[in-house]
Amino acid sequence: MKIKTEVLIIGGGATGAGISRDLALRGISSALVEKGDLASGASGRNHGLLHSGGRYAVSDLEAARECIAENKILRKIAPHCIEETEGLFVSLPEDGLQFQDRFLRACNEAEIPNTLCSRDEALAWEPELHPDLLSAVKVPDGAIDPFKLILENAKDAENHGAKFFLHTEVTSLLIEGSKITGAEAKDLATGEEILFDAAFFINATGAWANRILNLAGLHIGMALSKGSLLITNRRLTQRVINHCRQPSDGDIVVPNETVSILGTTSVRLEEIERFEVTPDEVALLVRETSKMIPAIRQARFIRAYAGIRPLFQSGEKGNDRAISRGFALIDHGERDKIQNLITITGGKLMTYRLMSEKTSDLICKKMGRTEACSTHLNPLPGASQPSRSRERFERFSTHRGQILCDCELVEGKEVEAFLEGKKLKDLQDILHRTRLAKGTCQGGFCVYRLLGVLGESGRTGGNPHRILKGFLEERWKGIRPVLWGTALQEEELIESIYKGIFNL
């Protein structure tokens, strides 16, 4: 099969989906290729923080300014993806107040709204905080659903003519002289070969950037930094809680729906496909975050996971936290004489829209077009809808249909609506688009129900037992590092169910 388009985007994270939407709104045709599902890389493996910029105010002023600017824009265009929690930067006795003074000055310089709060005020808002805290600074942090954000960008892009090819991997770039003339790809589900004929090519693959560049004989300096996170089985605070100190491991707790996410680490990696959360990292995160919230020491954890930050740098070794969280937009025409190739990397989820805008601006410049960006003005498709949490509980209280996931109240009709007219390629495609398997049991009591629904409709896409076993194996990677106490008891129960009833 041959696909002709003006721009081929490689990578289906937040930046790739954002570029697709930006170009589509400017009237420029594009196709996006992603070897997994949307948000299957770092964009779906973060703590879902709507940055105020406070985390970078002292160490990276430019990144802080970008964050607060995008914070304001996302609240306008994607309110349905955001929970406006506010955030507190907490100072403990071990910290003193010297860093807090620097933090306040830096926030003012970055134009981040901030309010100094007393110990009593902070404890009144968040009773689980350490009772001996000195004071806290309130900033406009929040929580954001990265999956919904990315899917909404993709939906709007498709509504305006963009094409998406998921579970499709680019295998080679065809080069003639100083230009790429095409990209060969393979549908990983069907084995079908696809040739993409495009005028311009955008490498938005994040940590995998050099994998694509190597196909053109190119390379850029990157530091691959693993960030590990833990999920509790309940929401510990109503606000984002940050440790008011120089950015370090285990200094943030983000509320997300009914749980809290604890993070994060920064460990240099060389391999991007095979990595895991270690027991030492789990112990470190519990030890450090419990300094702010003592209840964490007795909390039940339901999962550990990690993502890889693609940090652009010149290649030297050193402290990854000292590398800017800003992004790099690389014109390979100027850098490497490949005139129609662009790489966008670095940055963070919070600045995906800005990264998309700058990339699309460069494409327009190369094409000699003058259409301006409008993604900061046009709300995403579901922006007028109520938040999913409120909608879900209101629907459940008035009309109870078949429930597939008891933890997150995911109904069968919600899954059926997604399946309508769509080709299922992978079980994770459904899990990314619903809250199914994200609750306390981590899919132990709902995925087999989902497979029953898929089986009845002839949409399993393969052997149901093989799919179920594959899901459990992947689930085990996140559960194994937190396997103690109640979590261990539940895992033994689930193991007995799947061995005894399903003979796995």
VEXDREN-2710 file (C-alpha; in Angstrom, 1 decimal):
% VEXDREN-2710
k/r/px/py/pz
1/MET/0.0/0.0/0.0
2/LYS/1.2/3.5/-0.8
3/ILE/0.1/6.6/1.1
4/LYS/0.8/10.1/-0.2
5/THR/0.8/13.1/2.2
6/GLU/2.5/16.4/2.7
7/VAL/4.0/15.5/6.1
8/LEU/4.8/12.2/7.7
9/ILE/5.0/12.4/11.5
10/ILE/6.8/9.5/13.2
11/GLY/5.8/9.0/16.9
12/GLY/2.4/9.0/18.5
13/GLY/3.0/10.6/21.9
14/ALA/1.7/14.0/23.0
15/THR/4.1/15.9/20.6
16/GLY/3.3/13.8/17.6
17/ALA/-0.5/14.0/18.1
18/GLY/-0.1/17.7/18.8
19/ILE/1.8/18.3/15.6
20/SER/-0.8/16.4/13.6
21/ARG/-3.6/18.6/15.1
22/ASP/-1.6/21.8/14.5
23/LEU/-0.9/21.0/10.9
24/ALA/-4.5/19.9/10.3
25/LEU/-5.9/23.2/11.6
26/ARG/-3.5/25.0/9.2
27/GLY/-4.9/23.0/6.3
28/ILE/-1.7/20.9/5.8
29/SER/-2.2/17.1/5.3
30/SER/-0.3/14.7/7.4
31/ALA/0.0/11.0/8.4
32/LEU/1.2/9.8/11.7
33/VAL/2.9/6.5/12.2
34/GLU/3.3/4.9/15.7
35/LYS/4.7/1.5/16.4
36/GLY/2.5/1.0/19.4
37/ASP/-0.7/2.7/20.5
38/LEU/-1.0/6.5/21.2
39/ALA/0.7/7.5/24.5
40/SER/2.5/4.1/24.7
41/GLY/5.9/5.8/25.5
42/ALA/6.9/8.5/28.0
43/SER/3.7/10.5/27.3
44/GLY/1.7/7.8/29.0
45/ARG/4.2/7.1/31.7
46/ASN/4.4/10.2/33.8
47/HIS/2.8/11.5/37.0
48/GLY/0.1/13.5/35.2
49/LEU/1.2/16.9/36.6
50/LEU/-0.2/20.1/35.2
51/HIS/3.0/22.1/35.9
52/SER/2.8/25.6/37.3
53/GLY/6.5/25.8/36.5
54/GLY/7.4/25.8/40.1
55/ARG/9.5/22.7/39.9
56/TYR/11.8/24.4/37.5
57/ALA/11.7/28.0/38.8
58/VAL/15.0/27.9/40.6
59/SER/16.9/25.6/38.3
60/ASP/15.6/26.3/34.8
61/LEU/13.9/29.7/34.5
62/GLU/13.1/29.3/30.8
63/ALA/11.4/25.9/31.3
64/ALA/9.4/27.4/34.2
65/ARG/8.1/30.3/32.0
66/GLU/7.1/27.8/29.3
67/CYS/5.2/25.8/31.9
68/ILE/3.2/28.6/33.4
69/ALA/2.3/29.9/29.9
70/GLU/1.1/26.5/28.7
71/ASN/-0.6/25.9/32.0
72/LYS/-2.9/28.9/31.3
73/ILE/-3.5/27.8/27.7
74/LEU/-4.4/24.2/28.6
75/ARG/-6.9/25.3/31.2
76/LYS/-8.7/27.1/28.4
77/ILE/-8.5/24.5/25.6
78/ALA/-8.6/21.2/27.6
79/PRO/-10.5/21.8/30.9
80/HIS/-12.1/18.4/30.6
81/CYS/-8.6/16.8/30.9
82/ILE/-7.6/18.8/34.0
83/GLU/-8.4/18.7/37.7
84/GLU/-7.6/22.1/39.2
85/THR/-6.1/20.9/42.4
86/GLU/-3.6/23.7/43.2
87/GLY/-0.2/22.7/44.5
88/LEU/1.9/23.2/47.7
89/PHE/5.6/23.5/48.0
90/VAL/6.3/22.3/51.5
91/SER/9.3/23.3/53.7
92/LEU/10.3/20.8/56.5
93/PRO/12.5/21.4/59.5
94/GLU/15.4/19.6/57.8
95/ASP/15.2/22.1/54.9
96/GLY/15.2/25.5/56.7
97/LEU/13.8/28.4/54.8
98/GLN/16.7/29.5/52.7
99/PHE/15.6/27.5/49.6
100/GLN/12.0/28.7/50.1
101/ASP/13.3/32.3/49.8
102/ARG/15.0/31.5/46.6
103/PHE/11.9/29.7/45.3
104/LEU/9.7/32.7/46.0
105/ARG/12.0/35.1/44.2
106/ALA/12.3/32.7/41.2
107/CYS/8.5/32.2/41.0
108/ASN/8.1/36.0/40.9
109/GLU/10.7/36.3/38.1
110/ALA/9.0/33.5/36.1
111/GLU/5.6/35.2/36.7
112/ILE/4.2/32.1/38.5
113/PRO/1.4/33.1/40.9
114/ASN/2.4/32.2/44.4
115/THR/1.2/32.6/48.0
116/LEU/3.2/32.0/51.2
117/CYS/1.1/30.0/53.6
118/SER/1.6/29.3/57.3
119/ARG/2.0/25.8/58.8
120/ASP/-1.5/26.0/60.2
121/GLU/-3.1/27.0/56.9
122/ALA/-1.3/24.1/55.1
123/LEU/-2.4/21.5/57.7
124/ALA/-6.0/22.8/57.5
125/TRP/-6.0/22.2/53.7
126/GLU/-4.0/18.9/53.9
127/PRO/-4.2/17.1/57.2
128/GLU/-1.9/14.3/56.0
129/LEU/1.1/16.6/55.8
130/HIS/3.9/16.3/58.3
131/PRO/2.8/18.2/61.4
132/ASP/6.2/19.7/61.9
133/LEU/6.3/21.5/58.5
134/LEU/7.6/25.1/58.6
135/SER/5.4/26.7/55.9
136/ALA/4.3/26.2/52.3
137/VAL/3.9/28.1/49.1
138/LYS/0.7/27.7/47.1
139/VAL/1.1/27.6/43.2
140/PRO/-1.3/26.8/40.4
141/ASP/-0.3/23.2/39.9
142/GLY/-3.0/20.7/38.8
143/ALA/-3.5/17.1/37.6
144/ILE/-4.0/16.3/33.9
145/ASP/-5.0/13.1/32.2
146/PRO/-2.3/12.5/29.5
147/PHE/-4.3/9.7/27.7
148/LYS/-7.4/11.8/27.3
149/LEU/-5.3/14.8/26.3
150/ILE/-3.5/12.9/23.5
151/LEU/-6.6/11.1/22.3
152/GLU/-8.5/14.4/22.1
153/ASN/-5.6/15.9/20.0
154/ALA/-5.7/12.9/17.7
155/LYS/-9.5/13.0/17.4
156/ASP/-9.4/16.7/16.4
157/ALA/-6.6/16.0/13.9
158/GLU/-8.6/13.2/12.3
159/ASN/-11.7/15.4/12.2
160/HIS/-9.7/17.8/10.1
161/GLY/-8.3/15.2/7.7
162/ALA/-5.2/13.8/9.4
163/LYS/-4.5/10.0/9.1
164/PHE/-3.2/7.8/11.9
165/PHE/-1.4/4.4/11.5
166/LEU/-1.0/2.8/14.9
167/HIS/0.9/-0.4/15.6
168/THR/2.9/0.4/12.5
169/GLU/6.7/0.6/12.6
170/VAL/8.9/2.6/10.2
171/THR/11.6/0.2/9.0
172/SER/13.6/2.3/6.6
173/LEU/14.0/5.8/5.1
174/LEU/14.6/6.2/1.4
175/ILE/17.2/8.9/0.7
176/GLU/18.2/10.5/-2.6
177/GLY/20.9/13.1/-2.4
178/SER/19.9/15.6/0.3
179/LYS/16.3/14.5/0.7
180/ILE/14.2/11.7/2.1
181/THR/11.9/10.5/-0.7
182/GLY/9.9/8.0/1.3
183/ALA/9.5/5.9/4.4
184/GLU/8.8/2.2/4.4
185/ALA/6.7/0.8/7.3
186/LYS/5.1/-2.4/8.4
187/ASP/1.7/-2.9/10.1
188/LEU/2.7/-5.1/13.1
189/ALA/-0.7/-6.6/13.4
190/THR/-1.2/-7.7/9.7
191/GLY/2.3/-7.7/8.3
192/GLU/1.2/-5.4/5.5
193/GLU/4.0/-3.2/4.0
194/ILE/3.2/0.5/3.6
195/LEU/5.2/3.1/1.6
196/PHE/4.7/6.7/2.7
197/ASP/5.4/9.3/0.1
198/ALA/5.8/12.7/1.8
199/ALA/7.4/16.1/1.2
200/PHE/8.6/16.4/4.8
201/PHE/9.3/14.0/7.7
202/ILE/9.1/14.8/11.4
203/ASN/10.9/12.6/14.0
204/ALA/8.8/13.0/17.2
205/THR/9.7/9.7/18.8
206/GLY/11.1/11.0/22.1
207/ALA/13.6/8.6/23.6
208/TRP/13.6/6.6/20.3
209/ALA/14.8/9.6/18.3
210/ASN/18.1/8.1/17.4
211/ARG/16.5/4.9/16.3
212/ILE/14.8/6.8/13.5
213/LEU/17.8/9.0/12.8
214/ASN/20.0/6.0/12.5
215/LEU/17.9/5.0/9.5
216/ALA/19.3/8.1/7.8
217/GLY/22.8/7.7/9.2
218/LEU/22.4/10.5/11.7
219/HIS/22.7/10.8/15.5
220/ILE/22.1/13.5/18.2
221/GLY/23.3/13.7/21.8
222/MET/20.7/12.5/24.2
223/ALA/20.6/11.5/27.9
224/LEU/18.0/8.8/28.5
225/SER/16.7/9.3/32.1
226/LYS/14.4/6.7/33.7
227/GLY/11.8/8.2/36.1
228/SER/10.1/5.6/38.3
229/LEU/6.8/6.2/40.1
230/LEU/4.4/4.5/42.5
231/ILE/0.6/4.4/42.7
232/THR/-1.3/4.2/46.0
233/ASN/-4.7/2.6/46.3
234/ARG/-6.3/5.8/47.6
235/ARG/-6.0/9.5/47.2
236/LEU/-3.7/10.8/50.0
237/THR/-4.2/14.6/49.4
238/GLN/-6.4/16.9/47.4
239/ARG/-3.5/19.1/46.2
240/VAL/-0.2/18.4/44.4
241/ILE/2.5/18.2/47.2
242/ASN/6.1/19.2/46.3
243/HIS/9.1/19.2/48.6
244/CYS/10.4/22.7/48.6
245/ARG/14.0/22.0/47.9
246/GLN/16.4/21.6/44.9
247/PRO/14.8/19.0/42.5
248/SER/15.6/15.5/43.7
249/ASP/14.3/12.0/43.9
250/GLY/11.0/11.4/45.7
251/ASP/9.9/15.0/46.0
252/ILE/6.3/15.1/44.6
253/VAL/2.9/13.5/45.2
254/VAL/0.2/14.1/42.5
255/PRO/-3.5/13.3/43.2
256/ASN/-5.0/11.5/40.2
257/GLU/-8.7/10.5/40.2
258/THR/-9.0/8.1/43.2
259/VAL/-5.3/7.5/43.7
260/SER/-2.0/9.3/44.3
261/ILE/1.1/9.1/42.2
262/LEU/4.5/9.3/44.0
263/GLY/7.6/10.3/42.1
264/THR/10.1/10.4/40.8
265/THR/13.7/9.1/40.2
266/SER/16.3/10.0/37.6
267/VAL/18.5/7.1/36.5
268/ARG/20.6/7.2/33.4
269/LEU/19.9/4.4/31.0
270/GLU/21.4/3.1/27.8
271/GLU/18.7/0.6/26.8
272/ILE/15.2/2.0/26.1
273/GLU/13.3/-1.3/25.5
274/ARG/14.1/-3.3/28.6
275/PHE/14.0/-1.6/32.0
276/GLU/12.2/-2.1/35.3
277/VAL/11.5/-0.4/38.6
278/THR/14.0/-1.8/41.2
279/PRO/13.3/-2.5/44.9
280/ASP/15.8/0.2/45.8
281/GLU/13.9/2.8/43.9
282/VAL/10.7/1.8/45.5
283/ALA/12.3/2.1/49.0
284/LEU/13.8/5.5/48.0
285/LEU/10.4/6.9/46.8
286/VAL/8.6/5.7/50.0
287/ARG/11.3/7.1/52.2
288/GLU/11.5/10.5/50.6
289/THR/7.8/11.2/50.0
290/SER/6.9/10.0/53.5
291/LYS/8.9/12.9/54.8
292/MET/6.2/15.2/53.5
293/ILE/3.2/12.8/54.1
294/PRO/3.9/10.3/56.9
295/ALA/0.9/8.2/56.0
296/ILE/2.7/7.0/52.9
297/ARG/4.7/4.6/55.1
298/GLN/1.5/2.7/55.8
299/ALA/0.0/3.1/52.4
300/ARG/-0.9/0.3/50.1
301/PHE/0.7/0.5/46.7
302/ILE/-1.0/-1.0/43.6
303/ARG/1.6/-0.5/41.0
304/ALA/5.1/0.8/40.1
305/TYR/6.0/2.0/36.6
306/ALA/8.6/4.0/34.8
307/GLY/9.0/6.2/31.8
308/ILE/12.1/7.4/30.0
309/ARG/12.8/11.1/29.6
310/PRO/14.5/12.1/26.4
311/LEU/16.9/14.9/27.6
312/PHE/18.7/16.7/24.7
313/GLN/22.3/17.4/25.5
314/SER/25.8/17.2/24.0
315/GLY/26.4/13.7/25.3
316/GLU/28.6/14.3/28.4
317/LYS/28.0/12.3/31.5
318/GLY/26.7/14.0/34.7
319/ASN/23.7/14.7/36.8
320/ASP/20.6/14.3/34.6
321/ARG/18.6/16.7/36.8
322/ALA/21.0/19.4/35.8
323/ILE/20.0/19.0/32.1
324/SER/17.4/21.4/31.0
325/ARG/13.8/20.2/30.6
326/GLY/13.5/22.5/27.6
327/PHE/13.0/21.0/24.1
328/ALA/15.2/20.9/21.1
329/LEU/13.9/21.6/17.5
330/ILE/16.5/20.3/15.0
331/ASP/16.4/21.2/11.4
332/HIS/18.5/18.5/9.8
333/GLY/18.8/20.6/6.6
334/GLU/20.9/23.0/8.5
335/ARG/22.6/20.5/10.7
336/ASP/23.1/17.4/8.5
337/LYS/22.2/18.5/4.9
338/ILE/19.0/16.4/4.9
339/GLN/16.7/19.1/3.8
340/ASN/13.2/17.7/4.6
341/LEU/13.8/16.1/8.0
342/ILE/13.1/17.7/11.4
343/THR/13.5/16.2/14.9
344/ILE/11.7/17.5/17.9
345/THR/12.7/16.1/21.3
346/GLY/13.3/16.8/25.0
347/GLY/10.6/18.9/26.7
348/LYS/7.8/17.5/28.7
349/LEU/4.1/16.7/28.5
350/MET/3.3/20.2/29.7
351/THR/4.9/21.8/26.7
352/TYR/3.7/19.4/24.0
353/ARG/1.5/22.1/22.4
354/LEU/4.3/24.7/22.3
355/MET/6.6/22.1/20.8
356/SER/4.0/21.2/18.2
357/GLU/3.5/24.9/17.4
358/LYS/7.2/25.6/16.9
359/THR/7.6/22.4/14.8
360/SER/4.7/23.3/12.6
361/ASP/6.0/26.9/12.2
362/LEU/9.2/25.4/10.9
363/ILE/7.4/23.2/8.4
364/CYS/5.4/26.1/7.2
365/LYS/8.5/28.2/6.7
366/LYS/10.1/25.4/4.7
367/MET/6.9/25.0/2.6
368/GLY/6.6/28.8/2.0
369/ARG/3.2/28.9/3.8
370/THR/1.9/31.6/6.1
371/GLU/-0.9/29.9/8.0
372/ALA/-0.7/30.8/11.7
373/CYS/-1.0/28.4/14.7
374/SER/-4.5/28.3/16.3
375/THR/-4.2/25.4/18.8
376/HIS/-3.9/27.9/21.6
377/LEU/-7.3/29.4/20.6
378/ASN/-9.4/26.4/19.6
379/PRO/-10.6/24.1/22.4
380/LEU/-10.3/20.3/22.0
381/PRO/-13.4/18.4/20.9
382/GLY/-14.6/17.4/24.4
383/ALA/-13.8/20.7/26.2
384/SER/-17.5/21.6/26.8
385/GLN/-18.2/18.2/28.4
386/PRO/-18.2/17.6/32.1
387/SER/-15.2/15.9/33.7
388/ARG/-15.2/12.2/33.3
389/SER/-15.2/11.6/37.1
390/ARG/-18.4/13.6/37.6
391/GLU/-20.1/12.1/34.5
392/ARG/-19.2/8.6/35.5
393/PHE/-20.6/8.8/39.0
394/GLU/-23.7/10.6/37.9
395/ARG/-24.4/8.0/35.2
396/PHE/-23.8/5.2/37.6
397/SER/-26.2/6.6/40.2
398/THR/-29.0/6.9/37.7
399/HIS/-28.6/4.1/35.3
400/ARG/-26.6/1.0/36.1
401/GLY/-25.6/-1.0/33.0
402/GLN/-23.3/-3.9/32.8
403/ILE/-20.1/-3.0/34.9
404/LEU/-16.9/-4.4/33.6
405/CYS/-14.6/-2.7/36.0
406/ASP/-15.9/-2.3/39.6
407/CYS/-12.9/-0.2/40.8
408/GLU/-13.4/2.5/38.1
409/LEU/-17.1/1.9/37.3
410/VAL/-16.4/1.3/33.6
411/GLU/-19.5/0.1/31.9
412/GLY/-19.8/-2.4/29.1
413/LYS/-21.5/0.1/26.8
414/GLU/-18.5/2.5/27.2
415/VAL/-16.2/-0.2/25.8
416/GLU/-18.7/-1.1/23.1
417/ALA/-18.9/2.6/22.0
418/PHE/-15.2/2.6/21.5
419/LEU/-15.3/-0.7/19.5
420/GLU/-18.0/0.6/17.2
421/GLY/-16.6/0.9/13.7
422/LYS/-13.0/0.5/15.0
423/LYS/-10.5/-2.3/14.3
424/LEU/-9.1/-3.7/17.5
425/LYS/-5.3/-4.3/17.2
426/ASP/-4.3/-4.7/20.9
427/LEU/-5.9/-5.1/24.3
428/GLN/-4.0/-2.0/25.5
429/ASP/-5.9/0.1/22.9
430/ILE/-9.0/-0.3/25.1
431/LEU/-7.2/0.2/28.4
432/HIS/-5.6/3.5/27.1
433/ARG/-9.1/4.8/26.2
434/THR/-10.9/3.9/29.4
435/ARG/-10.1/3.7/33.1
436/LEU/-10.5/-0.1/32.9
437/ALA/-7.7/-2.0/34.8
438/LYS/-6.4/1.3/36.4
439/GLY/-8.0/0.7/39.8
440/THR/-7.1/-1.2/42.9
441/CYS/-7.1/-4.7/41.4
442/GLN/-5.1/-3.5/38.4
443/GLY/-7.3/-5.5/36.0
444/GLY/-7.3/-8.7/38.1
445/PHE/-11.1/-8.8/38.2
446/CYS/-12.1/-7.0/35.0
447/VAL/-9.9/-7.9/32.1
448/TYR/-11.3/-11.4/31.8
449/ARG/-14.8/-9.8/31.7
450/LEU/-13.5/-7.5/28.9
451/LEU/-12.3/-10.5/26.9
452/GLY/-15.7/-12.1/27.3
453/VAL/-17.3/-9.0/25.7
454/LEU/-14.7/-9.1/22.9
455/GLY/-15.2/-12.8/22.4
456/GLU/-18.9/-12.4/22.1
457/SER/-18.5/-9.8/19.4
458/GLY/-15.7/-11.7/17.6
459/ARG/-13.1/-9.0/18.3
460/THR/-10.5/-10.7/20.4
461/GLY/-7.9/-10.3/17.6
462/GLY/-6.3/-13.7/18.6
463/ASN/-6.3/-16.4/21.1
464/PRO/-8.1/-15.1/24.3
465/HIS/-6.0/-17.2/26.6
466/ARG/-2.8/-15.9/25.0
467/ILE/-4.0/-12.3/25.2
468/LEU/-5.0/-12.8/28.9
469/LYS/-1.7/-14.3/29.7
470/GLY/0.2/-11.5/27.9
471/PHE/-1.8/-8.9/30.0
472/LEU/-1.0/-10.6/33.3
473/GLU/2.7/-10.9/32.4
474/GLU/2.8/-7.1/31.7
475/ARG/0.8/-6.4/34.8
476/TRP/3.3/-8.4/36.9
477/LYS/6.1/-6.0/35.9
478/GLY/4.4/-3.2/37.8
479/ILE/3.1/-5.2/40.7
480/ARG/6.3/-7.2/41.6
481/PRO/8.2/-4.2/43.0
482/VAL/5.4/-3.4/45.5
483/LEU/4.5/-6.9/46.5
484/TRP/4.1/-6.8/50.3
485/GLY/1.3/-6.7/52.8
486/THR/-2.2/-6.5/51.5
487/ALA/-1.0/-6.2/47.9
488/LEU/0.7/-9.6/48.3
489/GLN/-2.5/-11.2/49.7
490/GLU/-4.5/-9.9/46.7
491/GLU/-1.9/-11.1/44.2
492/GLU/-2.1/-14.6/45.7
493/LEU/-5.8/-14.5/45.4
494/ILE/-5.7/-13.4/41.7
495/GLU/-3.0/-15.9/40.9
496/SER/-5.2/-18.7/42.4
497/ILE/-8.2/-17.5/40.3
498/TYR/-6.3/-17.4/37.0
499/LYS/-4.5/-20.7/37.7
500/GLY/-7.5/-22.5/39.0
501/ILE/-10.4/-21.2/36.9
502/PHE/-8.6/-20.2/33.7
503/ASN/-5.9/-22.9/33.9
504/LEU/-3.1/-20.4/33.1
END
